Amino acid sequence: MGSPELEATFDTLVEAFLFLDKNGDGKPSKKDVLKALNEASWEKSPAHITKFRFREMNWDRNGKVSFREFLFALINWVGIDTDEEIPAMGS
């Protein structure tokens, strides 16, 4: 990929996606996501929060989250501005 930082970020994204995919089928279901979000925290998340997060990821409403849907949801959560100019390496 070129940049060690980019590779590390991508690896972290893949790890987060795989963490949500509790049954390992490559498309986390609502059950997978709810289980992951509740076991990861020191405090159980309220059901309405975890269900809302799943709905935010399940863009096509098919009950499963693809990696692409996961990435789009993540971009919405962290507020990446796609109009923002990305500095060139070494700048």
C-alpha positions in Angstrom: 0.0 0.0 0.0 3.0 2.3 0.3 2.6 4.0 3.7 3.2 2.2 7.0 0.6 4.4 8.6 -2.0 3.6 5.9 -1.2 -0.1 6.3 -1.6 0.0 10.1 -4.9 1.9 9.8 -6.2 -0.6 7.3 -5.1 -3.5 9.5 -6.9 -1.9 12.4 -10.1 -1.5 10.3 -10.0 -5.1 9.3 -9.5 -6.2 12.9 -12.4 -4.1 14.1 -14.6 -5.6 11.3 -13.5 -9.2 12.2 -14.2 -8.4 15.9 -17.8 -7.7 15.0 -18.1 -10.8 12.9 -18.6 -13.3 15.8 -19.6 -16.2 13.6 -16.8 -15.7 11.1 -18.9 -15.7 7.9 -17.6 -12.3 6.7 -20.8 -10.4 7.2 -21.7 -9.6 10.8 -25.3 -10.0 11.6 -27.3 -8.0 14.1 -26.7 -10.8 16.7 -22.9 -10.7 16.0 -22.7 -6.9 16.4 -24.8 -6.7 19.5 -22.7 -9.5 21.1 -19.5 -7.8 20.2 -20.5 -4.4 21.3 -21.7 -5.7 24.7 -18.7 -8.0 25.4 -16.1 -5.4 24.5 -17.1 -2.8 27.0 -16.5 -2.8 30.8 -20.1 -1.7 30.9 -23.0 -3.3 28.9 -24.2 -0.9 26.2 -28.0 0.0 26.4 -29.8 -2.2 23.8 -31.2 0.9 22.0 -27.6 2.1 21.4 -26.3 -1.1 20.0 -29.4 -1.6 17.8 -29.0 1.9 16.5 -25.3 1.3 15.7 -26.2 -1.8 13.8 -28.9 0.1 11.8 -26.2 2.7 10.9 -24.0 0.0 9.5 -26.7 -2.1 7.7 -27.2 0.4 4.9 -29.0 -2.0 2.5 -31.2 -3.3 5.4 -30.5 -7.0 4.6 -29.6 -7.9 8.2 -25.9 -8.3 7.5 -23.0 -5.8 7.4 -20.5 -5.9 4.5 -17.0 -4.5 4.9 -18.0 -1.7 2.6 -21.0 -0.8 4.8 -18.8 -0.9 7.9 -16.4 1.5 6.3 -19.1 3.9 5.2 -20.6 3.9 8.7 -17.2 4.4 10.3 -16.6 7.4 8.0 -19.9 8.9 9.1 -19.0 8.3 12.8 -15.6 9.9 12.7 -16.6 12.7 10.5 -14.1 12.4 7.7 -14.5 15.4 5.4 -14.0 14.0 1.8 -13.7 17.6 0.5 -10.7 18.2 2.8 -7.4 18.3 1.0 -5.1 15.4 2.0 -1.5 16.5 2.4 1.1 14.7 0.3 3.6 12.4 1.9 6.6 14.3 3.4 4.7 17.6 3.6 
